[in-house]
Amino acid sequence: MARVAGIDLPKNKRLDVALRYIYGIGPSISDGIIAELSLDPAKRVKDLTEEEVNKINSLIQKTYKVEGDLRREIQQNIKRFIEIGSYRGYRHRRNLPVRGQRTRTNARTRRGKRRTVGASKAVKEAAAAKTE
């Protein structure tokens, strides 16, 4: 099992796909790493030698910010926006979309489950008593 940047890469995936399991590495960076080390992108992770895994590991460590360091930096940036009171910080603090999306409809992922505003229990009971 190949362990790169603290992540166990899936054994049966192709190398170009398996590298994307590391937070901060997407398709273009994955392709760049493979090209720089002149590896075969179609090669399976289980077929990599220990030397190739070490090369990948060292290149990622010295060139890219991935996993914990990247997550930490992103969280610090968000905290900074909140502290300086910017519009983006305000949106983060209130759990609203940050990049200009509409909120009148949609935005459910960010805002959470709907909280229906309207008829309360007392109003429903009064209506039921009225009809009887």
C-alpha positions as CSV (number, residue, x, y, z in Angstrom):
1,M,0.0,0.0,0.0
2,A,1.5,3.3,-1.1
3,R,1.3,6.1,1.5
4,V,1.8,9.6,0.2
5,A,1.5,12.8,2.2
6,G,-0.1,10.8,5.1
7,I,-2.8,9.3,2.8
8,D,-3.1,5.6,1.8
9,L,-3.6,5.6,-1.9
10,P,-6.2,3.1,-3.2
11,K,-4.3,0.1,-4.6
12,N,-6.3,-0.7,-7.7
13,K,-6.7,2.8,-9.1
14,R,-4.5,4.3,-11.8
15,L,-1.7,6.5,-10.5
16,D,-3.2,9.7,-12.1
17,V,-6.5,9.1,-10.4
18,A,-5.1,7.9,-7.1
19,L,-3.1,11.0,-6.5
20,R,-6.3,13.0,-6.5
21,Y,-7.3,11.4,-3.2
22,I,-4.8,13.7,-1.6
23,Y,-6.5,17.0,-0.4
24,G,-5.1,19.8,-2.6
25,I,-4.2,17.7,-5.6
26,G,-6.5,17.8,-8.5
27,P,-6.3,16.6,-12.1
28,S,-3.8,19.1,-13.4
29,I,-1.4,18.9,-10.5
30,S,-1.6,15.1,-10.6
31,D,-0.7,15.1,-14.3
32,G,2.1,17.6,-13.6
33,I,3.6,15.4,-10.9
34,I,3.5,12.3,-13.1
35,A,5.0,14.2,-16.1
36,E,7.8,15.7,-13.9
37,L,8.8,12.3,-12.5
38,S,8.2,10.7,-16.0
39,L,6.0,8.0,-14.6
40,D,3.3,6.0,-16.5
41,P,-0.1,7.5,-15.6
42,A,-1.8,4.2,-16.5
43,K,0.3,2.3,-13.9
44,R,-1.7,1.0,-10.9
45,V,-0.7,2.1,-7.4
46,K,-0.1,-1.6,-6.4
47,D,2.6,-1.9,-9.1
48,L,4.6,1.1,-8.0
49,T,8.1,0.4,-6.6
50,E,9.2,1.8,-3.2
51,E,11.6,4.2,-5.0
52,E,8.7,5.7,-7.2
53,V,6.6,6.2,-4.1
54,N,9.5,8.0,-2.3
55,K,10.0,10.2,-5.4
56,I,6.3,11.2,-5.5
57,N,6.3,11.8,-1.7
58,S,9.4,14.0,-1.8
59,L,8.2,16.1,-4.8
60,I,4.8,16.7,-3.2
61,Q,6.4,17.7,0.2
62,K,8.8,20.2,-1.3
63,T,6.6,21.7,-4.0
64,Y,2.9,21.6,-2.9
65,K,0.9,22.5,0.2
66,V,-1.4,19.6,0.8
67,E,-3.6,18.0,3.5
68,G,-3.3,19.4,7.0
69,D,-1.2,22.5,6.1
70,L,-3.6,23.5,3.3
71,R,-6.7,23.0,5.5
72,R,-5.1,25.0,8.2
73,E,-4.2,27.8,5.9
74,I,-7.8,27.9,4.5
75,Q,-9.2,28.0,8.0
76,Q,-6.9,30.9,9.0
77,N,-7.9,32.8,5.9
78,I,-11.6,32.4,6.9
79,K,-10.9,33.5,10.5
80,R,-9.0,36.5,9.2
81,F,-12.0,37.6,7.0
82,I,-14.3,37.2,10.0
83,E,-11.9,39.2,12.3
84,I,-11.5,42.2,9.9
85,G,-15.2,42.3,9.4
86,S,-15.2,42.0,5.6
87,Y,-18.3,41.1,3.7
88,R,-16.9,37.6,3.1
89,G,-16.3,37.2,6.8
90,Y,-19.9,38.3,7.5
91,R,-21.2,35.7,5.1
92,H,-19.0,32.9,6.6
93,R,-20.1,33.9,10.2
94,R,-23.8,33.7,9.2
95,N,-23.4,30.4,7.3
96,L,-24.6,32.0,4.0
97,P,-23.1,31.6,0.5
98,V,-20.0,33.6,0.2
99,R,-19.6,34.1,-3.6
100,G,-22.7,36.0,-4.6
101,Q,-25.2,33.2,-5.0
102,R,-28.9,33.8,-4.5
103,T,-30.5,32.9,-1.2
104,R,-34.2,33.5,-1.7
105,T,-34.4,30.1,-3.2
106,N,-31.7,27.4,-3.2
107,A,-28.6,27.7,-1.0
108,R,-29.9,24.7,1.0
109,T,-26.5,23.1,1.3
110,R,-25.1,26.1,3.0
111,R,-28.1,27.2,5.0
112,G,-29.3,23.8,6.1
113,K,-32.7,22.2,6.4
114,R,-35.7,24.5,5.9
115,R,-37.3,25.9,9.0
116,T,-40.9,26.6,8.0
117,V,-42.3,29.8,9.3
118,G,-46.1,29.9,9.6
119,A,-48.9,28.1,11.3
120,S,-48.0,27.2,14.9
121,K,-49.5,24.4,16.9
122,A,-51.9,26.8,18.8
123,V,-53.2,28.2,15.5
124,K,-53.8,24.6,14.1
125,E,-55.7,23.6,17.3
126,A,-57.9,26.7,17.1
127,A,-58.7,26.0,13.5
128,A,-59.6,22.4,14.4
129,A,-61.8,23.5,17.3
130,K,-63.6,26.0,15.0
131,T,-64.5,23.4,12.4
132,E,-66.1,21.1,15.0
